[in-house]
Amino acid sequence: MTPQEEKHFEDLLDQEKKRLEGELASFAAPDPKMRGDWDTIHPATAPSAAPSSHASLEDQADIREELEAELAQEQSLEARLDEVNRALGRMRAGAFGRCRACGEPLGLDRLRANPAAEYDMRHQPRE
């Protein structure tokens, strides 16, 4: 891989990192106790004159549904952000673009498809 190609992938990874952090920041905050972890900000519940009213129960259900969706989104974004950060770390260590299992080059097509790829197609773990 040429230095220009590596710089191109570094720029792509930096852009993706900023995008992921921006998406996370729209509904979550970094956890000060755990590096790389974000905590979804729980939506505030509006006080109700009749806490057991039908409308109040519907509001609570809506809030819970929104929170569950945001928690799932948080986990997905955190996982991708972790992949991007690991790729940037491999770049700093001089190991970017090589399969972690066999050490062979990943190939430009693989990196174009996923600049954070860690494995070639033969060694890609099954999910």
MODELLER restraints for C-alpha pairs under 7 A, 6 or more apart:
rsr = mdl.restraints
at = mdl.atoms
rsr.add(forms.Gaussian(group=physical.xy_distance, feature=features.Distance(at['CA:9:A'], at['CA:115:A']), mean=6.18, stdev=0.5))
rsr.add(forms.Gaussian(group=physical.xy_distance, feature=features.Distance(at['CA:10:A'], at['CA:88:A']), mean=6.99, stdev=0.5))
rsr.add(forms.Gaussian(group=physical.xy_distance, feature=features.Distance(at['CA:13:A'], at['CA:84:A']), mean=6.16, stdev=0.5))
rsr.add(forms.Gaussian(group=physical.xy_distance, feature=features.Distance(at['CA:13:A'], at['CA:115:A']), mean=6.75, stdev=0.5))
rsr.add(forms.Gaussian(group=physical.xy_distance, feature=features.Distance(at['CA:17:A'], at['CA:81:A']), mean=6.19, stdev=0.5))
rsr.add(forms.Gaussian(group=physical.xy_distance, feature=features.Distance(at['CA:17:A'], at['CA:84:A']), mean=6.51, stdev=0.5))
rsr.add(forms.Gaussian(group=physical.xy_distance, feature=features.Distance(at['CA:20:A'], at['CA:77:A']), mean=6.33, stdev=0.5))
rsr.add(forms.Gaussian(group=physical.xy_distance, feature=features.Distance(at['CA:20:A'], at['CA:81:A']), mean=6.33, stdev=0.5))
rsr.add(forms.Gaussian(group=physical.xy_distance, feature=features.Distance(at['CA:24:A'], at['CA:74:A']), mean=6.56, stdev=0.5))
rsr.add(forms.Gaussian(group=physical.xy_distance, feature=features.Distance(at['CA:24:A'], at['CA:77:A']), mean=6.95, stdev=0.5))
rsr.add(forms.Gaussian(group=physical.xy_distance, feature=features.Distance(at['CA:27:A'], at['CA:40:A']), mean=5.94, stdev=0.5))
rsr.add(forms.Gaussian(group=physical.xy_distance, feature=features.Distance(at['CA:27:A'], at['CA:41:A']), mean=5.90, stdev=0.5))
rsr.add(forms.Gaussian(group=physical.xy_distance, feature=features.Distance(at['CA:28:A'], at['CA:38:A']), mean=6.06, stdev=0.5))
rsr.add(forms.Gaussian(group=physical.xy_distance, feature=features.Distance(at['CA:28:A'], at['CA:39:A']), mean=5.19, stdev=0.5))
rsr.add(forms.Gaussian(group=physical.xy_distance, feature=features.Distance(at['CA:28:A'], at['CA:40:A']), mean=4.05, stdev=0.5))
rsr.add(forms.Gaussian(group=physical.xy_distance, feature=features.Distance(at['CA:28:A'], at['CA:41:A']), mean=5.05, stdev=0.5))
rsr.add(forms.Gaussian(group=physical.xy_distance, feature=features.Distance(at['CA:29:A'], at['CA:38:A']), mean=5.38, stdev=0.5))
rsr.add(forms.Gaussian(group=physical.xy_distance, feature=features.Distance(at['CA:29:A'], at['CA:39:A']), mean=5.35, stdev=0.5))
rsr.add(forms.Gaussian(group=physical.xy_distance, feature=features.Distance(at['CA:29:A'], at['CA:40:A']), mean=6.51, stdev=0.5))
rsr.add(forms.Gaussian(group=physical.xy_distance, feature=features.Distance(at['CA:29:A'], at['CA:41:A']), mean=6.85, stdev=0.5))
rsr.add(forms.Gaussian(group=physical.xy_distance, feature=features.Distance(at['CA:30:A'], at['CA:37:A']), mean=6.04, stdev=0.5))
rsr.add(forms.Gaussian(group=physical.xy_distance, feature=features.Distance(at['CA:30:A'], at['CA:38:A']), mean=4.27, stdev=0.5))
rsr.add(forms.Gaussian(group=physical.xy_distance, feature=features.Distance(at['CA:30:A'], at['CA:39:A']), mean=6.22, stdev=0.5))
rsr.add(forms.Gaussian(group=physical.xy_distance, feature=features.Distance(at['CA:31:A'], at['CA:37:A']), mean=5.44, stdev=0.5))
rsr.add(forms.Gaussian(group=physical.xy_distance, feature=features.Distance(at['CA:31:A'], at['CA:38:A']), mean=5.07, stdev=0.5))
rsr.add(forms.Gaussian(group=physical.xy_distance, feature=features.Distance(at['CA:31:A'], at['CA:39:A']), mean=5.94, stdev=0.5))
rsr.add(forms.Gaussian(group=physical.xy_distance, feature=features.Distance(at['CA:37:A'], at['CA:78:A']), mean=6.96, stdev=0.5))
rsr.add(forms.Gaussian(group=physical.xy_distance, feature=features.Distance(at['CA:40:A'], at['CA:70:A']), mean=6.82, stdev=0.5))
rsr.add(forms.Gaussian(group=physical.xy_distance, feature=features.Distance(at['CA:40:A'], at['CA:71:A']), mean=6.30, stdev=0.5))
rsr.add(forms.Gaussian(group=physical.xy_distance, feature=features.Distance(at['CA:40:A'], at['CA:74:A']), mean=6.95, stdev=0.5))
rsr.add(forms.Gaussian(group=physical.xy_distance, feature=features.Distance(at['CA:42:A'], at['CA:67:A']), mean=6.61, stdev=0.5))
rsr.add(forms.Gaussian(group=physical.xy_distance, feature=features.Distance(at['CA:43:A'], at['CA:63:A']), mean=6.70, stdev=0.5))
rsr.add(forms.Gaussian(group=physical.xy_distance, feature=features.Distance(at['CA:48:A'], at['CA:56:A']), mean=6.74, stdev=0.5))
rsr.add(forms.Gaussian(group=physical.xy_distance, feature=features.Distance(at['CA:83:A'], at['CA:116:A']), mean=5.95, stdev=0.5))
rsr.add(forms.Gaussian(group=physical.xy_distance, feature=features.Distance(at['CA:84:A'], at['CA:116:A']), mean=5.34, stdev=0.5))
rsr.add(forms.Gaussian(group=physical.xy_distance, feature=features.Distance(at['CA:87:A'], at['CA:96:A']), mean=6.60, stdev=0.5))
rsr.add(forms.Gaussian(group=physical.xy_distance, feature=features.Distance(at['CA:87:A'], at['CA:116:A']), mean=5.09, stdev=0.5))
rsr.add(forms.Gaussian(group=physical.xy_distance, feature=features.Distance(at['CA:90:A'], at['CA:96:A']), mean=4.81, stdev=0.5))
rsr.add(forms.Gaussian(group=physical.xy_distance, feature=features.Distance(at['CA:97:A'], at['CA:105:A']), mean=5.74, stdev=0.5))
rsr.add(forms.Gaussian(group=physical.xy_distance, feature=features.Distance(at['CA:97:A'], at['CA:106:A']), mean=5.40, stdev=0.5))
rsr.add(forms.Gaussian(group=physical.xy_distance, feature=features.Distance(at['CA:98:A'], at['CA:104:A']), mean=5.34, stdev=0.5))
rsr.add(forms.Gaussian(group=physical.xy_distance, feature=features.Distance(at['CA:98:A'], at['CA:105:A']), mean=4.33, stdev=0.5))
rsr.add(forms.Gaussian(group=physical.xy_distance, feature=features.Distance(at['CA:98:A'], at['CA:106:A']), mean=5.23, stdev=0.5))
rsr.add(forms.Gaussian(group=physical.xy_distance, feature=features.Distance(at['CA:99:A'], at['CA:105:A']), mean=6.20, stdev=0.5))
rsr.add(forms.Gaussian(group=physical.xy_distance, feature=features.Distance(at['CA:99:A'], at['CA:106:A']), mean=5.83, stdev=0.5))
rsr.add(forms.Gaussian(group=physical.xy_distance, feature=features.Distance(at['CA:99:A'], at['CA:118:A']), mean=5.64, stdev=0.5))
rsr.add(forms.Gaussian(group=physical.xy_distance, feature=features.Distance(at['CA:99:A'], at['CA:119:A']), mean=4.30, stdev=0.5))
rsr.add(forms.Gaussian(group=physical.xy_distance, feature=features.Distance(at['CA:99:A'], at['CA:120:A']), mean=5.46, stdev=0.5))
rsr.add(forms.Gaussian(group=physical.xy_distance, feature=features.Distance(at['CA:100:A'], at['CA:118:A']), mean=5.88, stdev=0.5))
rsr.add(forms.Gaussian(group=physical.xy_distance, feature=features.Distance(at['CA:100:A'], at['CA:119:A']), mean=5.66, stdev=0.5))
rsr.add(forms.Gaussian(group=physical.xy_distance, feature=features.Distance(at['CA:101:A'], at['CA:119:A']), mean=6.66, stdev=0.5))
rsr.add(forms.Gaussian(group=physical.xy_distance, feature=features.Distance(at['CA:101:A'], at['CA:123:A']), mean=6.45, stdev=0.5))
rsr.add(forms.Gaussian(group=physical.xy_distance, feature=features.Distance(at['CA:106:A'], at['CA:119:A']), mean=6.96, stdev=0.5))
rsr.add(forms.Gaussian(group=physical.xy_distance, feature=features.Distance(at['CA:106:A'], at['CA:120:A']), mean=5.31, stdev=0.5))
rsr.add(forms.Gaussian(group=physical.xy_distance, feature=features.Distance(at['CA:111:A'], at['CA:117:A']), mean=6.40, stdev=0.5))
